[in-house]
Amino acid sequence: MSQPKRYTVTTALPYTNGPIHIGHLAGVYVPADIYVRYLRLTGNDVAFIGGSDEHGVPITIKAKNEGVTPQDIVDKYHAIIKKSFEDFGITYDNYSRTTAPIHHKTASDFFKNLHEKGEFIEETSEQLYDEEANQFLADRFVIGTCPKCGNEESYGDQCENCGTSHNATDLINPKSAITGNTPTLKQTKHWFLPLDKHEDFLKEWILKGHKKDWKPNVYGQVKSWIDDGLRPRAVTRDLDWGIPVPVEGGEGKVLYVWFDAPIGYISSTIEWAQREGKDWEPYWKDKDTKLVHFIGKDNIVFHCIIFPSMLKAEGSYILPENVPANEFLNLEGNKLSTSKNWAVWLPEYLEDFPGQQDVLRYALNANAPETKDNDFTWKDFQARNNNELVAIFGNFINRVVVLTNKYYDGVVPTPSEFTQIDEETLAAVKAYPNVIASSIERYRFREAGQELMNLARLGNKYLADEEPWKMIKVDENRTQTIMYVALQIAGALSALCEPFLPFTAEKLKNILNVSSSDSTKEINIENSWNDISTKDVLLPAAHQIGKAELLFSKIEDKTIQEQLDKLEASRKANEAANKKVEPQKDTITFEDFTKLDLRVGTILEAEKMPKTKKLLKLKVDTGIDTRTIVSGIAESFSAEEVVGKRVTVLVNLAPRALRGVESQGMILMTETPEGKLVFVNPDDSSVANGLQIS
Ligand SMILES: [Zn+2]
């Protein structure tokens, strides 16, 4: 498309059943923010749109497990996620949520509209049903074997192993995620979007139209789905959490979360436009608007096939110009996992590295999984900081600012005649905005970030070659010229680093005393992105700059080791949790069982057995009598903390002597994977001592 009039940039709506981690930031939000900041700096009209995805099955499962309402879950994580985006400088124009009334209305109207146009198929079909839970099973409510790759833990809507999206009834050997039962089939009516009907359009639009400009990983996935043949896809669910199906026969049903979520981009834009007094429609309906979706690879099918088919069926919307999906980021060689706590959570990062958001933004971008899965390692994070941000960028700025203050009291000196090196250096600086822009516009953000660092390298090389610290002793005029040139490079960096290092850009602009978002100062030097190429002077002679301030500081090995230790602890806890469950022992008869006399008791007294590590001598009220039991629990409990504990006692175990004390029975215990003992005890206070357990 020729120069767009405006941009609508969306990011995948994070699902509100947990906080977000570095994988999300690297895959979607940092690249999108770099793109948007660059567009704004170059004077474009942009709507940067995001929000929380708050419907769907996993939220209801989490709510059930935690004994709270789905609304409690989404309120909690929406707030946490929104704060993380603010903390890391993701500059949304609007961040909304799909439980917002404006979204319910927009999605509901969208559905009604397609329904009236006859764009859906209504079909009563057999769906998986859990008789015990009294509920239809779809999406994450059902787990089974993926028909495509054989993964035994595939979800009903999508296999996380091979990325295939399917219907729950396609699963082989399905099991209910609620009860573990094998579901039955039960008839229910649903509305389907006939994707097959849109196959020709998708072929023409993507396979022909975007062969050259879409990333190969995205294009390849789309092609493989289309080649496999598209089928009608249900857009409603039997569920009570979501947007009610707004047409006759829709009682007790809601819109499928993947139908309503992408409409969230539209409703968030409407919310923004209403607040700003703008018209939202051009951002979604004018052909001169460039629509770009930033997502992870697991969302490609929804953004490249399903949502465009919905927009096409509606008829008045534009389609995305590009969907620059990233692959996945791994952490220290392993897949990031919320359930296994194998992640670097953003709130935790900020606690451990306060004020160092730019370091993470920079390291994640430098290693972004743009074309293939990539690995985040703490060692690399340290190296990016110490060897690039500190040693190149920070070092250059620091030398320029310190020397300017030392030689000229912080006043930009007047240059004399430029040498050829000076001319070449200044010309090279002018080329950078275009070089970086060209990478950004092709969604090559890693490359763009490296080009920015190359500009700092250029500055360092210039200083190292021209050696103003030596020149000052022999030629004051030449020194002034060198420092003037170096200051122009610093000025260029302060403008061009903003998309990548927004917090640093602010600091640097304040040091150089040029216009920043701090509007309390009256400053008349403002260098836009394009000015770096067109202006001859970025920091004029006689301009006063501020004092040096460290932009980055070295990260020590010890700090990195602490992060590695944290991960190691996660790994161990995981292994412990996955520790193999002991196999079942040989079957016994009921008569065998009734031989065991188990009673409820209370520990009355306890003392540590002398010269032993593990043993406590207990006096236990068994209801029958008060007896002495020696128990090997001293490593998990002190004598004081077990007094008064309700316990389960095997009272007819033959007495045996332990360290000279006769133990008359056994207290039942279990052991956690970490090796901590736990009492098996009746927790109802109405259960009296001496009652039998059977
Ligand atoms: Zn699969």
Boltz pocket constraint, residues with backbone or C-beta under 6 A from the ligand:
constraints:
  - pocket:
      binder: B
      contacts: [[A, 146], [A, 147], [A, 148], [A, 149], [A, 150], [A, 151], [A, 154], [A, 159], [A, 160], [A, 161], [A, 162], [A, 163], [A, 164]]
      max_distance: 6.0
